[in-house]
Amino acid sequence: MAAKLALLARLWSLCVLSLCFRCCFASPRIPTGVHPLDEKYYDAEQIKCKDGSKFFSRDQLNDDFCDCDDGTDEPGTSACPSGKFYCRNMGSTPKFLFSSRVNDRICDCCDGSDEYDGAVTCPNVCVMGGNIAYQSIRHDLFKIKDSAASRKRKIEDSSKGPPGGLVALILLQVALVIVFLTYRLVCSRKREKKASKRTMITSTLR
């Protein structure tokens, strides 16, 4: 019992660390499906298609309508056949997908970022080895290698109560998640206020 609780605590710790890293270090301005190195490229109000054919406004970015033939304006949707979606896959290997795979109800990114419309639920398995199949193989190998001596130790551990420190650790991690989510909510509201003020100023000037 204690061994299982320790394993669950480790998995929970990895999930919390992944969430904290996203909250602290991930840029809130970077558009969906965009490589971090292209963040400044998409930061302008008027953005040029990478093939040089035309310009599009920031409001047209990821609006599910293909304006650039090369898919520059739709990195996070499946609107452009030539578009590429970037999977960050924090904790595993980043990769690009064809935009046609975005929101197709198949989990292609191990972080589940390619299925953000909520039609399917893709668990983030990046910190668990990259994919579910990999975890299944590891689990099977672990079961094969398990000896009678280890089973005996599990029986002995099950007779003991869960360590008090483990419960405190889980409660602390839950508190950290709540704090970071609150921080993100506050930042989001501040950005919305700034955007509304900018819109009001623009409409006044017109």
Buried (B, 14 or more C-beta within 10 A) or exposed (E): EBEEBBEEBEEBBBBBBBBBBBBEEEEEEBBBBBBEEBEEEBEEEEBBBEEEEEBBEBEBBBBEEBBBEBBBBBBBBBBBEBBBBBBBBBBBEBEEBBBBBBBBEEBBBBBBBBBBEEEEEBEBBBBBBBBEEBEEEEEEEEEEEEEEEEEEEEEEBEEEEBEEEBEEBBEEBEEBBEEBEEEBEEEEEEEEEEEEEEEEEEEEEE
